[in-house]
Amino acid sequence: MMTLLLILGALAAFLLGIWLGMPRRFDQSPDEIEERLSKDGEHATVERKETVISIIQKRAQKGSDRRRTRKRRPFQL
């Protein structure tokens, strides 16, 4: 009996995940969307956020190995 409940719960969670992951339906017609996008004004912009991982990546990519170490120079005489 317990395994049946676990299977039904897993199936319900799976179906809920699929339903929540589906794209939403738009109430507006494509003409209304085009009309709003053609207007001048502010559109939604992506807000850039600093995360710990992005800060670490910036520090790692700040300079190339050649500039940091100065060991390999192409034309030393």
N, C-alpha and C positions, 0 to 999 in steps of 0.2 A: 504494500500500500504506500509506503514511504517513497519508494523508487518511482511509483506512478506520479506522485505529487511533485517530485523533483523534475521528472521529465516534462510534465505539463507546465511547471514554473519556468523551466529553461526555454520551452517552446514559446510561451507567452512573452518572455523577455526578448527572445529573438525577433518575434513578430513586431513587438513594440519598437525595437531598435530599427527595424526596416521601415516602419511607418513614420517614425520621427526623422529618419534620414532621407525620406523622399522630398523632392523639391516642392515648394509651396506653389499653390495656384495663384495667379494674379487676377484681381477683380477688374483690372483696367484692360481696355482693349489695346492692341499694339499702336493704334493711332493716337490714343491718349498718352501713352508712354513717349512716343516720338515728339508729341507736342510739348510735353514737359521738358524733355531733354534739349529741345531746340531753343528754349527760352534762355536769355542771358541771366546770369546770377550764380549764386553759389550752389554747387552740387556737393554731394557727400564726398568727403575726402578721407583717406585712411590716416588715422592717427598713429604716428610712429612712436613706439615705446622702447625704452632701453631695458633690456633684460640682462641678467648675469651672463648668459651664454653669448649674447651679442657683444658685451664689453670684453669678454675673454677673447673672442675671435678678432676684435679690432686690435687688441694688444698683440696677438700672435701674428697678424698680417701687417703690422705697422711698417716694417722695413724688410727689404729682401735680405737673404743671407749674405750676399756680396757686400751690401752696404754696411751690414753690421760687423762682419768679420774682417773685411779688407784684406783677405788672404789672396784672392784671385784677381789680379789685375791683368787686363789683356795685353798691354804693350809695355812691359817693363824692360828697360835697357840697362 
